[in-house]
């Protein structure tokens, strides 16, 4: 049963970038910013699965079953997920640096990413502080939802949105990395499947909302800021990993 659940999760994540109408993105290349509600199906299902799992004995049993199965495989615990969570987001800037241009210029894509991270970060922080779910390794009660997975799927959706008109393979690659990050969080016994599913949903949804509200954000806060230069870099302060953003108006 647990193997089937994991396979379904992987399939569901990969399906997000296959271009089907049910997964159509919230904006198109012509600047239409109307939210297309069918694009909310996947993140809603993922978040709903995790939220229901907070109270459902059946889904809690699935979580426990997966943990036991992963323990039986004796996977080596690695910390690469601390870096892969940011790989899809940074890929957008790396591709532009190598001359492969996406949908938006530096100013717009940076505003979009910052907006998405604000939405995602605040949501994850509030939920973690109120849900009090113990991690599989028992280290603390901030398991639900997975912030690493949310970061990764936020970036995967960001990469997809920026490069879907260039090649859908960029989006697939981003979602593969994001899915791998979620699986590593489980093999490292830092998160349950419900944590990972909800984190993925929040990450995708945060980016979608960022693209949806981008015209308003740009007009309201950056109306007279025609020039915007800066740099996006990962950081590690000895305890925490993150993305550093420096902008010059």
C-alpha positions as a Markdown table, in Angstrom:
| # | Residue | x | y | z |
|---|---|---|---|---|
| 1 | Unk | 0.0 | 0.0 | 0.0 |
| 2 | Unk | 2.7 | 2.5 | 1.0 |
| 3 | Unk | 4.6 | 1.8 | -2.3 |
| 4 | Unk | 1.5 | 2.6 | -4.3 |
| 5 | Unk | 1.0 | 5.8 | -2.4 |
| 6 | Unk | 4.6 | 6.9 | -3.1 |
| 7 | Unk | 4.3 | 6.0 | -6.8 |
| 8 | Unk | 1.0 | 8.0 | -7.0 |
| 9 | Unk | 2.7 | 11.0 | -5.4 |
| 10 | Unk | 5.5 | 10.9 | -7.9 |
| 11 | Unk | 3.1 | 10.5 | -10.8 |
| 12 | Unk | 0.9 | 13.3 | -9.6 |
| 13 | Unk | 3.9 | 15.6 | -9.3 |
| 14 | Unk | 5.2 | 14.8 | -12.7 |
| 15 | Unk | 1.8 | 15.1 | -14.3 |
| 16 | Unk | 1.7 | 18.7 | -13.2 |
| 17 | Unk | 3.9 | 19.7 | -16.2 |
| 18 | Unk | 2.5 | 17.5 | -19.0 |
| 19 | Unk | 0.5 | 20.4 | -20.5 |
| 20 | Unk | -3.0 | 18.9 | -20.1 |
| 21 | Unk | -5.9 | 21.3 | -19.7 |
| 22 | Unk | -6.7 | 20.2 | -16.2 |
| 23 | Unk | -3.3 | 21.5 | -15.1 |
| 24 | Unk | -3.2 | 24.7 | -17.2 |
| 25 | Unk | -1.2 | 27.5 | -15.5 |
| 26 | Unk | -2.7 | 30.6 | -14.0 |
| 27 | Unk | -1.2 | 33.0 | -16.6 |
| 28 | Unk | -0.4 | 32.8 | -20.2 |
| 29 | Unk | 2.3 | 34.4 | -22.4 |
| 30 | Unk | 0.0 | 37.1 | -23.6 |
| 31 | Unk | -0.3 | 38.6 | -20.1 |
| 32 | Unk | -3.8 | 37.2 | -19.2 |
| 33 | Unk | -3.7 | 37.1 | -15.5 |
| 34 | Unk | -7.1 | 35.6 | -14.8 |
| 35 | Unk | -6.8 | 32.8 | -12.4 |
| 36 | Unk | -7.8 | 29.5 | -14.1 |
| 37 | Unk | -9.3 | 27.4 | -11.4 |
| 38 | Unk | -8.5 | 24.1 | -13.0 |
| 39 | Unk | -4.9 | 24.9 | -12.3 |
| 40 | Unk | -5.6 | 24.7 | -8.6 |
| 41 | Unk | -6.6 | 21.0 | -8.8 |
| 42 | Unk | -3.2 | 19.5 | -8.0 |
| 43 | Unk | -2.1 | 21.8 | -5.2 |
| 44 | Unk | -5.6 | 21.6 | -3.6 |
| 45 | Unk | -5.5 | 17.8 | -3.7 |
| 46 | Unk | -2.0 | 17.7 | -2.2 |
| 47 | Unk | -2.8 | 20.2 | 0.6 |
| 48 | Unk | -6.1 | 18.5 | 1.2 |
| 49 | Unk | -4.4 | 15.1 | 1.6 |
| 50 | Unk | -2.0 | 16.5 | 4.2 |
| 51 | Unk | -4.7 | 18.3 | 6.2 |
| 52 | Unk | -7.0 | 15.3 | 6.3 |
| 53 | Unk | -4.0 | 13.3 | 7.4 |
| 54 | Unk | -3.7 | 15.3 | 10.5 |
| 55 | Unk | -6.9 | 13.7 | 11.9 |
| 56 | Unk | -7.4 | 10.6 | 9.8 |
| 57 | Unk | -6.3 | 7.3 | 11.5 |
| 58 | Unk | -6.0 | 5.6 | 8.1 |
| 59 | Unk | -3.6 | 8.2 | 6.7 |
| 60 | Unk | -1.6 | 8.3 | 9.9 |
| 61 | Unk | -1.2 | 4.5 | 9.5 |
| 62 | Unk | 0.0 | 5.1 | 6.0 |
| 63 | Unk | 2.6 | 7.6 | 7.3 |
| 64 | Unk | 3.8 | 5.1 | 9.9 |
| 65 | Unk | 3.9 | 2.2 | 7.3 |
| 66 | Unk | 6.0 | 4.3 | 5.0 |
| 67 | Unk | 8.4 | 5.2 | 7.8 |
| 68 | Unk | 8.9 | 1.6 | 8.7 |
| 69 | Unk | 9.3 | 0.6 | 5.1 |
| 70 | Unk | 11.9 | 3.3 | 4.5 |
| 71 | Unk | 13.7 | 2.3 | 7.7 |
| 72 | Unk | 13.8 | -1.3 | 6.5 |
| 73 | Unk | 15.6 | -0.2 | 3.4 |
| 74 | Unk | 18.5 | 1.3 | 5.5 |
| 75 | Unk | 18.8 | 4.4 | 3.4 |
| 76 | Unk | 21.8 | 6.5 | 4.2 |
| 77 | Unk | 20.8 | 9.9 | 5.6 |
| 78 | Unk | 22.2 | 12.7 | 3.5 |
| 79 | Unk | 21.9 | 16.5 | 3.7 |
| 80 | Unk | 21.8 | 17.2 | 0.0 |
| 81 | Unk | 18.1 | 18.1 | 0.3 |
| 82 | Unk | 19.2 | 21.3 | 2.1 |
| 83 | Unk | 20.6 | 22.4 | -1.3 |
| 84 | Unk | 18.2 | 20.7 | -3.8 |
| 85 | Unk | 15.3 | 22.6 | -2.3 |
| 86 | Unk | 16.7 | 25.8 | -3.9 |
| 87 | Unk | 17.9 | 24.2 | -7.2 |
| 88 | Unk | 14.8 | 24.8 | -9.3 |
| 89 | Unk | 14.6 | 28.5 | -8.3 |
| 90 | Unk | 18.2 | 29.2 | -8.9 |
| 91 | Unk | 18.0 | 27.4 | -12.2 |
| 92 | Unk | 15.8 | 30.2 | -13.6 |
| 93 | Unk | 18.6 | 32.7 | -12.9 |
| 94 | Unk | 21.3 | 30.3 | -14.1 |
| 95 | Unk | 19.6 | 29.7 | -17.4 |
| 96 | Unk | 19.2 | 33.4 | -18.0 |
| 97 | Unk | 22.9 | 33.9 | -17.1 |
| 98 | Unk | 23.8 | 31.4 | -19.9 |
| 99 | Unk | 21.6 | 33.3 | -22.4 |
| 100 | Unk | 18.5 | 31.1 | -22.3 |
| 101 | Unk | 15.9 | 33.7 | -21.6 |
| 102 | Unk | 12.6 | 32.9 | -20.0 |
| 103 | Unk | 9.3 | 34.7 | -19.9 |
| 104 | Unk | 10.3 | 37.7 | -17.7 |
| 105 | Unk | 13.2 | 40.0 | -17.2 |
| 106 | Unk | 15.3 | 40.1 | -14.0 |
| 107 | Unk | 13.0 | 42.7 | -12.4 |
| 108 | Unk | 9.7 | 40.9 | -13.0 |
| 109 | Unk | 11.0 | 37.4 | -12.2 |
| 110 | Unk | 12.6 | 38.6 | -9.0 |
| 111 | Unk | 9.4 | 40.3 | -7.9 |
| 112 | Unk | 7.5 | 37.1 | -8.7 |
| 113 | Unk | 9.9 | 34.9 | -6.8 |
| 114 | Unk | 10.0 | 37.3 | -3.8 |
| 115 | Unk | 6.2 | 37.4 | -3.7 |
| 116 | Unk | 5.9 | 33.6 | -3.9 |
| 117 | Unk | 8.5 | 33.2 | -1.1 |
| 118 | Unk | 6.6 | 35.7 | 1.1 |
| 119 | Unk | 3.4 | 33.8 | 0.6 |
| 120 | Unk | 5.0 | 30.4 | 1.1 |
| 121 | Unk | 7.2 | 31.3 | 4.0 |
| 122 | Unk | 4.4 | 33.0 | 6.0 |
| 123 | Unk | 2.0 | 30.1 | 5.4 |
| 124 | Unk | 4.6 | 27.4 | 6.4 |
| 125 | Unk | 5.6 | 29.4 | 9.5 |
| 126 | Unk | 2.0 | 29.9 | 10.7 |
| 127 | Unk | 1.1 | 26.2 | 10.1 |
| 128 | Unk | 4.2 | 24.8 | 11.7 |
| 129 | Unk | 3.7 | 26.9 | 14.8 |
| 130 | Unk | 0.1 | 25.8 | 15.2 |
| 131 | Unk | 0.0 | 22.1 | 14.0 |
| 132 | Unk | 2.5 | 20.7 | 16.5 |
| 133 | Unk | 3.2 | 17.5 | 14.6 |
| 134 | Unk | 6.2 | 15.5 | 15.8 |
| 135 | Unk | 8.8 | 14.6 | 13.2 |
| 136 | Unk | 9.4 | 10.9 | 12.4 |
| 137 | Unk | 12.8 | 11.1 | 14.1 |
| 138 | Unk | 11.2 | 12.7 | 17.2 |
| 139 | Unk | 13.5 | 15.7 | 17.1 |
| 140 | Unk | 10.8 | 18.4 | 17.5 |
| 141 | Unk | 7.1 | 19.1 | 16.8 |
| 142 | Unk | 7.5 | 21.2 | 13.6 |
| 143 | Unk | 7.0 | 18.5 | 11.1 |
| 144 | Unk | 3.9 | 19.7 | 9.3 |
| 145 | Unk | 4.2 | 20.8 | 6.6 |
| 146 | Unk | 7.6 | 20.3 | 4.9 |
| 147 | Unk | 9.3 | 23.6 | 4.3 |
| 148 | Unk | 12.1 | 22.0 | 2.2 |
| 149 | Unk | 9.5 | 20.5 | -0.1 |
| 150 | Unk | 7.5 | 23.7 | -0.3 |
| 151 | Unk | 10.7 | 25.5 | -1.4 |
| 152 | Unk | 11.5 | 22.9 | -4.0 |
| 153 | Unk | 8.0 | 22.9 | -5.5 |
| 154 | Unk | 7.8 | 26.7 | -5.4 |
| 155 | Unk | 10.9 | 26.7 | -7.5 |
| 156 | Unk | 9.7 | 23.9 | -9.8 |
| 157 | Unk | 6.5 | 25.8 | -10.6 |
| 158 | Unk | 8.6 | 29.1 | -11.0 |
| 159 | Unk | 10.9 | 27.3 | -13.5 |
| 160 | Unk | 7.9 | 25.8 | -15.3 |
| 161 | Unk | 6.2 | 29.2 | -15.6 |
| 162 | Unk | 9.3 | 31.0 | -16.9 |
| 163 | Unk | 10.3 | 28.3 | -19.4 |
| 164 | Unk | 7.2 | 26.4 | -20.5 |
| 165 | Unk | 7.2 | 28.4 | -23.8 |
| 166 | Unk | 10.9 | 27.5 | -24.4 |
| 167 | Unk | 10.7 | 23.8 | -23.5 |
| 168 | Unk | 8.5 | 21.8 | -21.2 |
| 169 | Unk | 11.6 | 19.7 | -20.3 |
| 170 | Unk | 12.8 | 22.5 | -18.0 |
| 171 | Unk | 9.6 | 22.2 | -16.0 |
| 172 | Unk | 9.9 | 18.4 | -15.9 |
| 173 | Unk | 13.4 | 18.6 | -14.6 |
| 174 | Unk | 12.4 | 21.1 | -11.9 |
| 175 | Unk | 9.6 | 18.8 | -10.7 |
| 176 | Unk | 11.8 | 15.8 | -10.7 |
| 177 | Unk | 14.3 | 17.6 | -8.4 |
| 178 | Unk | 11.4 | 18.8 | -6.2 |
| 179 | Unk | 10.0 | 15.3 | -5.9 |
| 180 | Unk | 13.4 | 14.0 | -5.1 |
| 181 | Unk | 13.7 | 16.6 | -2.3 |
| 182 | Unk | 10.4 | 15.5 | -0.8 |
| 183 | Unk | 11.5 | 11.8 | -0.9 |
| 184 | Unk | 14.8 | 12.7 | 0.8 |
| 185 | Unk | 12.9 | 14.5 | 3.6 |
| 186 | Unk | 11.1 | 11.2 | 4.2 |
| 187 | Unk | 14.2 | 8.9 | 3.9 |
| 188 | Unk | 16.0 | 11.3 | 6.3 |
| 189 | Unk | 13.1 | 10.8 | 8.7 |
| 190 | Unk | 12.4 | 14.5 | 8.9 |
| 191 | Unk | 8.9 | 14.4 | 7.5 |
| 192 | Unk | 5.9 | 12.2 | 6.9 |
| 193 | Unk | 4.2 | 11.7 | 3.6 |
| 194 | Unk | 1.4 | 14.1 | 4.6 |
| 195 | Unk | 4.0 | 16.8 | 5.4 |
| 196 | Unk | 5.6 | 16.4 | 2.1 |
| 197 | Unk | 2.3 | 16.4 | 0.1 |
| 198 | Unk | 1.1 | 19.6 | 1.9 |
| 199 | Unk | 4.5 | 21.3 | 1.4 |
| 200 | Unk | 4.4 | 20.5 | -2.3 |
| 201 | Unk | 0.9 | 21.9 | -2.6 |
| 202 | Unk | 1.7 | 25.1 | -0.8 |
| 203 | Unk | 4.8 | 25.6 | -2.9 |
| 204 | Unk | 3.0 | 25.2 | -6.2 |
| 205 | Unk | 0.0 | 27.4 | -5.0 |
| 206 | Unk | 2.3 | 30.1 | -3.7 |
| 207 | Unk | 3.9 | 30.5 | -7.1 |
| 208 | Unk | 0.6 | 30.5 | -8.9 |
| 209 | Unk | -0.7 | 33.2 | -6.6 |
| 210 | Unk | 2.4 | 35.2 | -7.2 |
| 211 | Unk | 1.9 | 35.2 | -11.0 |
| 212 | Unk | -1.8 | 36.0 | -10.5 |
| 213 | Unk | -1.2 | 39.1 | -8.3 |
| 214 | Unk | 2.0 | 40.2 | -10.1 |
| 215 | Unk | 0.4 | 43.0 | -12.1 |
| 216 | Unk | -1.0 | 44.5 | -8.8 |
| 217 | Unk | 2.2 | 44.1 | -6.9 |
| 218 | Unk | 4.3 | 45.6 | -9.7 |
| 219 | Unk | 1.9 | 48.5 | -10.1 |
| 220 | Unk | 1.5 | 49.2 | -6.4 |
| 221 | Unk | 5.1 | 48.8 | -5.1 |
| 222 | Unk | 7.3 | 49.1 | -8.1 |
| 223 | Unk | 5.4 | 51.6 | -10.3 |
| 224 | Unk | 8.3 | 54.1 | -10.6 |
| 225 | Unk | 11.1 | 51.5 | -10.4 |
| 226 | Unk | 11.9 | 50.9 | -14.0 |
| 227 | Unk | 15.5 | 49.7 | -13.3 |
| 228 | Unk | 16.0 | 46.9 | -10.9 |
| 229 | Unk | 19.4 | 45.1 | -10.5 |
| 230 | Unk | 20.5 | 42.7 | -8.0 |
| 231 | Unk | 21.7 | 39.2 | -7.2 |
| 232 | Unk | 20.1 | 36.0 | -5.8 |
| 233 | Unk | 22.4 | 33.7 | -3.9 |
| 234 | Unk | 22.0 | 30.7 | -1.4 |
| 235 | Unk | 23.3 | 31.2 | 2.1 |
| 236 | Unk | 24.2 | 29.1 | 5.1 |
| 237 | Unk | 24.8 | 30.7 | 8.6 |
| 238 | Unk | 25.9 | 27.5 | 10.4 |
| 239 | Unk | 22.3 | 26.5 | 11.4 |
| 240 | Unk | 20.0 | 27.5 | 8.6 |
| 241 | Unk | 19.9 | 27.5 | 4.8 |
| 242 | Unk | 18.1 | 30.0 | 2.6 |
| 243 | Unk | 18.2 | 32.3 | -0.4 |
| 244 | Unk | 19.6 | 35.8 | -0.1 |
| 245 | Unk | 18.2 | 38.5 | -2.3 |
| 246 | Unk | 20.0 | 41.8 | -3.0 |
| 247 | Unk | 18.3 | 44.4 | -5.1 |
| 248 | Unk | 19.3 | 47.9 | -6.2 |
| 249 | Unk | 16.5 | 50.2 | -7.4 |
